[in-house]
Amino acid sequence: MDHLVGIRRDFVRCLAEKFGYNTTQDNVPVNETRREFSGDYTFVLFPYVKELRKSPAELGAVIGDWLVAHTDNIISYQVVQGFLNVSMSDGFWKHTLDDISSIKDYGSSPATGEKVIVEFSSPNTNKPLHLGHIRNILLGWSCARILEANGYDVIKTQVINDRGIAICKSMLAWQKFGNGATPESLQIKGDHMVGDYYVLFEKTFRTEYEMWQQSAEGQAIYQKLKKAGQDTDSFFKEYKNTYFNDYSVIGGEARQMLLDWEAGKPEVRALWHQMNGWVYRGFDETYTKLGVSFDCVYYESETYLLGKKAIDDGLQKGIFYRQDDGSVWVNLEDVGMDRKILLRSDGTSVYMTQDIGTAQKRYEDYGIRRMVYTVADEQDYHFKVLFEILRRMEEPYADGLHHLSYGMVELPTGRMKSREGTVVDADDLITEVISEVRTISEERGELAALPIEEQELILRQIGLGALKFFMIKVQPRKRMIFDPRESVDMQGQTGPYIQNAGVRIKSVLRKANTETAGSYDKYSDVSELEKALLRQLIQFPQVVKEAGINYDPSALANYAYQLARDYHRFYHEVRILNAPDAAAKNFRIALSGQVGRVLEKAFYLLGIEMPERM
């Protein structure tokens, strides 16, 4: 419901009656009046000045007089340069509160009948979920919920990267050094254990490489390049991959394991199934902690061959071309991109091939025409190429593809490196944030009287609320630094600050329930603080809509913060339960209830819980 449709309609009527000028309500933008000026809402007069041959002051006076005389909602106006600021009646605000209260799922749109797939997380099975995954997961999950609120049938999915040389590195390290260890025997989560072996492989390889650098063979290559006048300052750093592929003993063993996996060697496949199983159980524990789930899961081991038929079809249609060595390419130079390989000369697929096949499989499975890929901005070019290829293939969903690109997240201590074991695991970060909340809670002692189980629930809700809000409040495209201590600040732009507003409202409503609430029809003199809250509530459906259009949960997070901030001020400066009369009390209780409902709905869309107490 557009609560401003009435004043738009009246504005259009005025233009027609006074000037014979016809327009539609959609062409009449209404903005909140800036706080330094008097008024509630503002019409922009500049678009009509030239058409009607009136000065802004003259035009504003005619329209303002007409609106005051012919409507019940507008009681006064002020013309400021090319803007008409209007002040609304108490009746307008009371009717607005009535309307919002009467809508069961305020902020949501009717079903569109359209399906959309949202892909997020998509981890590798050689390491646990980490800090970067958390931002990915939270963005994808909140976007999925926001799209659902906008009427879409959303399928949440991930593609698990469960094959390749990195996976074989962790498998080989466990085989060489694990001595049959299991997550149960080590009392560790399976994904953490497998990640430890991946780090162990890299440390073993690094030691081997350092020894080779000092060997006669390594020094001979180094001296040969030096004599030839080539840059040798970064030689060993740049030569690392060549060494892994051509000289390394442990690298050769990992490559052979990958070949054995691709050949379907039973013992390698059995080890692969066993270790991936450990990782999946670990992932599921983390997803449960974060409160997220998936409707379907795709596996790279099953999808990496799917694109081959699509490439053959593209060759026959002349979309792709084959080189003399047998490799298949696509030329995108006409749209400012380069030539992209789709099949290697030996016929094996690349990531692009896999993504083409996976997109086709999703359309086959669900008939969707919209897909959202939540992937870091390091892959911006990859998705530009993928989407262009699918357009050239004339896929029916090609115009409904979106890359939800986001900036990398760091800690105050700097970037993380998974190969060196300096990554902050998602589980450890969750524990750390909850620990920060626990410390603050113990200092305040406000939960001490509650049962332990309830204390733990509240601490988890606040801790995860702090983590999630801090990640989501930053516009996705921006890089960010996550500071666990800053995220739990009760006075900052944080999840706990907003949760505190929700808890205050719950307390007000609990106390109000001991008395009979009545009508507020006779309430008059609606205060500026109450108007500010109602203006915010009016915005909510549009904020949800735009967050969905732009795939930007940060807009909703920042809206929730502004609403909570206005309520905190209202709570401190306006008497609620001890208001001067029954009508005022009932109005303020009803207003508090709707603010609480919208805050809770906003947090639900962001994947954050609202605790009962703090």
N, C-alpha and C positions, 0 to 999 in steps of 0.2 A: 504494500500500500504506500502510495506517495502522499505523505501528509501535507505537502505543499501544492498539490494539484489545484486546490481551491483558489489560492492567491494567484497562481499562474492563469487559471481560467478567468478570474476577475480582471487581470491585467489585459488579457486578450479582448475581453468585452469592452473595456474602456477604450482601447485603441480603435475598435470598430465603431463604437458609438460617438466618440468625440472627434475622430479624425478620418473615419471611413477607411481605416487601414486594417487589412486582414492578415493574420498570421496564425500560427498554431501554438499550442502550449509547449510543444517540444522545442520551439525556437525561443523560448523565454527562460533563460537560465536564472536561477535564484540562488544567491550565496548568503552564507551567514554574514551579518554585519561585523566588520572588524571591531575589536573590543574597544578601540580608542574613540569610536563614534557611537552616537546614540542610535538605538534601533535594534531590531532582531534579525531582519532579512533585508537584502539589498538587490534591487533591480538595476541592471546596467542600461543607461539611456543612450549611450553613444550610437548603437546600431540604428536608432530611429531619428536621430537629430537631422541627418541629411535628407532622409526620406520625407519627413514631415515639415522640414524647413522651420524648425523651432530651435531656440537656444536650449541648452540643457536645463537651465533654471526655469524657463517658461514651461517647457515640456514636463518637468518634474512636478511643478506646482499644479498643473492641470490634472495629471494622472493621480497625484497624491490626494487632491481635493475630492476627486471622483471616488477613489477607493475608500476614503474615510466615510463619504456620504452613502455609498451603495453597498457596503459590506459590513458584516458583524465582526469579522476577524481583525480588521486593521483599524486602530484607534488614533494613530497619529503618524506623521511622516517628517522627514528632513531631507532636503536636497543638498548634496555635497558634491560640487562640480558636476560630473556626469553620472552621478549615482543617486538613486532614490532609496533611502533607508526607511523602512516601515516598522512600526512597533505593533505587536500583536496583542489582542485582548486576552483577559484572563480566561474567557470562554474557550478561545482557541487552544490554550495550553491544557485546560481540563479535558476537552474533547480529544486532544492528541493523546493524553495519558489513557483515556478510556479506550481509544482505538488500539493502541499498542498492547494494552492489557488483554484485549479480546482476541488477539491473534495467537493461536496456539503455538505455532512454530515461527515466531517472529524472526525475520532475517533470512528465511529460506524461500526459495522460488519453487514454483510448480515443476513437476517432472517434465523434462524435455523429450524423453523417449530416446535420447542419444547416449550411446556408450562411449566411454573413454578409458584407455589403459594408462595407468601411471606407473612407471618403472622407477624404482629407487633401491638403494642399498647396493645390490649386485657386487658382493665381495668376492675375493679369491679364497680358495680353501687352503692356502699355505700360511695363513696368519689370522689372528682374531680381529674382530671389528675394532676400529680405533677412533680417535677423535674426529678425523675427517669423515668417517662413515656416519658418525652421529649427526653431523650437519646435514649430510645427504639424506639420511633416514627421516629426520624431523621435517625437512623441507618437503620431501615426497609425501609423507604421511599427512601433513597439514594441508598440502595442496589437494590431496585426494579428498579429504573431508570438506574442504571449501568447495570443490567442484560438485560434490554430492549435495551441498547446501544450495548450489545453483541449479539443481535439477538433473544432474547427469547421473547415469548408472556407471559407477566407477569400478574398474577391475584393478586391484593393486597387485603388482607383480615384481619379480626380480629375476635377473639372469645371473646365476652363480657360475663364476669362472673356475671350473673344477678340473681343468686339464692344462697341459703345457709344461714348459721347462721349470717354471717356478714351483709348480706342484711336485714335480719329480725331485727337486732339490730337497724339500722337506721329507719326502718319502725315503730318499737315499740316505739322508742323515740319520733318520730313525733306524733304518736297516743296518747301518754301519755302527751306530753308537748307542742305540736305544736299549739293547739287551732285553728286548721283549716288554719294555715299560708300557703301561696303559694309563689313561687318566685316573682310573680307580687306584692303581698301585701307587701313583704319585700324588693322589688326592689333589688333582688340578683339573680345571675345565679342559675339555678336549681341544678346543680351538687354541687355547693358550699353549698347551703342550706341543701341538703341531707347529705353532709359530716359533716356539723355542728351538725346534729342530731346524727350521728354516734359517734362523739366525746362526745356529751352530754350523750349518753348511757354509754360510757366507764367511764366517770366521775361519773355518778350515781352509776354504779356497783362498782367502786373503793371505793366510800364513804361507800356503803353497806358492802363491804368486810372488810374495816378498822374497822367498828363498830362490825362486827362479830368476828374479831380477839380478841377484848376485852371482848366478851361475855363469859358466863360460858361454853357454848358448845365449842367455839374455844379454850379457855384456857385449857379445859379438854383434848382435842385432843393433844394440844401442850405438856402438862405435861406428858401425857401417852408416847409419843415418847421420851421425855427427860429421863424419868425413864428407858426406854428400851435401853438407850445408843445410840439412833440414832442421827445423825447430825441434830441439830435444828436451826443452824445459819441462814439457808436460807429456813426454813420450810414454812413460809407464802408465800414466792415468788414462791416456787415450788408447793404449795398446791392450788394455785389460780385457775387452771383449774378444779381441783376436786371440789372446792367450787362452781364454776360456774355451774357444771353439777349436783351436789348433794344437794346443800343447798340454793343457791341464789334465791331470790324471782324474781328479774327482769330477771335473767338468765333463770329461769323456764318459764317465760312468753315468752321470745324470742324463746326458744326451742318449746314451744307449737305453736307459730306462724309458725315456720318452718313445724311442723307436719300438721298444718291446710293448709299451702300452698301446701304441697305434696298431701294432700287429696283433693285439689281443692276447698276449702271453698270459696264461692263467694266473701264475703266481704274482705277476705285477698287477694285474687287474684286481686280484684278491686283496693285496696290500692297499691299493688305491681305494677300494670300497671301504675297507676297515678304517683307514685314516680319515677319509672324507666323512664317514659316519660319526667319528669323534667330533669333527669340526661342526657338522650340522647340529648336533645336540648342543654344542657350546653356543652356536649362533642363536638357536632357539631360546636358550636361557637369557641371552642379552636382549633379544626382541621382546621377550616377556617382561623384562625389567622396564623397558622403554614403553611398553604398552602398545606395540605395533604388531601387525600380522599381515599375511599375504593371501590373496585369493587363488593365486597359481604361481608356480615357480618353473622357470626354464633353466636348463643346464647346458653350459657350453659344450660339454661332451656329447650332447644330443643335437645341438643346433649348428655346430661348426661346419657340417656338411650340407645344411639345408639350402644354402644359396647357390649351389653348383648348377642345379637345373635352371634357376633364374638367369644365371650367367649364360648358359647355353641358349636360352630363349632370346636373350639380349644380343647375342652374336648373330643369330639368324635374322633378327630385325635390324641389324646394322647399328645398334646402340653402342655396342662394344666392338673391339677389334683385337685380333691375335697377332702377337709379334712373331718373328722368325723362330725364336727359341720356344714357342708354344705358350708363353704367358699371355694372359688376357688383360686388357686395359680399357679404361674409358677416358676420353679426352674432354676435359671441362674448361679448356682454355678460353672458349668463347664466352664464358660467364665469369671470367676473372680468377678461375682456379687452375690447377695444373692437371697433369695426366696421373691417373690413379690405377695401381695394379689391383686386379680383382681375383686372379688365379695365378699362382706361381708357375714357372715352367714345368715343374714336376706334377702339376695338377692339384697341388694342395691349396686350401683356401686361406684367406687372410681375414682379419677382423671385419673388414667391410663386407666381405662375402657372407660372413656369419650374420651380420646385422640385417642384410637384405633378406636372407632366408627367415630370420626370426620375425621380422615385420610381416612377411607373407604368412607365416604360421599363425601369428596372432590374429590376423584378419580372417584366416580360415577358421580359427577356434571360436572367435567372438563376433565377427562381422563388424568390428569397430572401424570408425573412420577418423578417430583422433587418438594420437599416442603422445604421451609426455615422457621424455627421457630426463631423469634427474641425474646429471653427471657434471663433474667439475669442469671449470672453464678451460682446463688444459686440453679438453677434447672439442673445443668450439669448431675447429676446422673439420674434424672428422664428421661431425653431424651436419655441417653445411654440405659436405660432399655426399653423405648418405642421402639427405633429403633431396638433393638435386638429381641423384641417380634414380631414386624412386619416382620422381616427377617424370623423368625421361622414359621410365618404364611404364608410365601411365597407370600406376597403381591407384586404385579408387580412393585410398586414404592419404595420398601424397600431399594434399593441401591441408591436412589436419595434423601435421607433425610439429612438435615443439620441443626444443632443447631447453630444459630448465637448468640453465647454466649458473653455477655459483662459484664464488671465490674460495680459495683455500683458507683453512682455519689453522691458526697457530696458537701456541701457549706463550705467556710472557717470556719464557725462556728461549723461544725461537722455534724453528721448524723441526719436524720429526723425520727420522730415517728408519724405515722398517728393516732394512738389511743390517743395520748396525744395532738393532734392538732398542732404539731410543723412542719408538712410538709409544704414545700414551694409550693403553688399551681402554676401550669403552667402559668395560666393567670397573676398572680402577678409577676412571674419572667419575662414574656414577657414585662409587663408594666415597670418593673424596668430597664431592659436593654435599652428599648427605651427612658426612662427618662434620663439614663446616656448619651445617644447619644444627646438628646435634650440639656442637660447642656453644653456639649462640643460645639455643634453647636451655641448656643447663645453666648458663649465666643468668638468664632471666627467670628461670624456674616456673614458667607459666603452665607447663604441661605436667608438672610433677605429681599433681593429684589424680591424673588420669591413669587407667590401667596400662600396663606396659604395652600390650598389643595395640591399643589405640594410639599411644605415644609413637610407636614405630610406624604405624600407618601415616600419621600426620607428618612425621619427619621425612618419610619417603615422598609424600605428596609435595611437600615444600621443596625438598632437594631436587626432585625431578622437574618441578615447576621452574625452579631457578635455572637449571641447566637448559631446559627446552626453550624458555622465553629468551634467554640470553643469546642462544643460537639463532632463533627465528626473527628477533627484532631487527636484525641487520638486513638490509636489502640484499637479496641473494647474490647479485653480481659483485658485491663488495667483498674484499678480503677482510678477515676479522681476526682479532685476538681474543681468545676465551680465557677469562680470569675467574677461576672458581670462587675466590673470596669476594670479588666485586659482584658476582652473579647473585649472591644471597643478601646483598645490602637491602635492608628493610626500608630505606629512605630513597633509594635510587630508582632508575627506570628498570625495574626487575620484576620477575615473576612473583616473588614473595610480597612485594609492595602491592601488587594488584590482588593477590590472594587475601591480603590483609583487609582490603576494601570489601571483598566478598564475605569474609568472615564477620566483619562489622555489621554488614547488612543482615546476615543470618542471625546475629545476636539481637538486632533490632526487631526482626520479625518474630523471633522466639518470645521475646518479652511482650510484643504486641498481641500475641496469640492468647495472652491471659485476659485480655479485655475484648469487648465486642467492637469490631471496626464498623463504622457507619459511612454515610455519604459525605462527599466533599463538594456537593453542588453549590453550597453557599460560600465556599472558599473564595476569597478575593485577595487582590494585591499579591499575585504570584511574584516571588522575589527573583532577582537576577541570577542567584545561584541555582534556583529551581529551573529557571528558563535555560540556563547553560546545560543542565543535565538533560532536559527534554530535547534541546537542539541536538545533543549528542545521540540520544536514542533515535531520533528521526533519521540520523545519518546511517545507522547500522545496516539496513538492507543494502544501501548503495555501496558501503564499504565492503561487504561480503561479495557483492556482485563484481566490483572492480578488482578485488583480490583474486577472484577466479579468472577474470578476463586477462589479467596481467601475470598470473601464476606467481603472486607475490604475497606470501603470508605475513611479511613484515608490516604491510599496511594495516592488517587486522591487529597485529601485536601492538603497534603504536596507537591505534584507536583505543584498544583496551586500556593502555596506560593513561591516555588523556581522560577517559571516562572515570577511571579509578581516582585520578588526581582531583578531578572536579568533585567526586563524591567525598573524598577525604576532607576537602575544604567545606563542603556542605555539612558534613557530619559535625565538624568542629564549630561552625559558625551559626547553625540553625537548630533551634529546638525541635525535636521530633516527637518523642513520647510525651514530653511535658510542654507541648505546644500551647499557645494561649487559648485555643478553642478546639472543639471536636473536629470541625471541618478542616482546619489546618493540620491537625494531627493525622487525620485519615488520608489527606492528600499526600503528606510527607511519607507516611508508611507505604502507601501505594506506589509512590515514586521510587522509594528505596527498593521495594520489591522488584520493580521493572529494571532498575539499574543492576540489581543482583542477577536477575534472569539473563540480561544481555551479557554481563561479564562472564557468567558461567557458560553461555552459549559460545561466546568468542573463544574462551579457553578450550572448550570442547573441540572447536574447529582447529585449534592449534595443537590438540593432543595433550592438553594440560588439565589436571584435576583441580577442583576447588575444594579445599579441606573444610570440615565443619568448624574446626577451632584452630587457633595458632598459639 
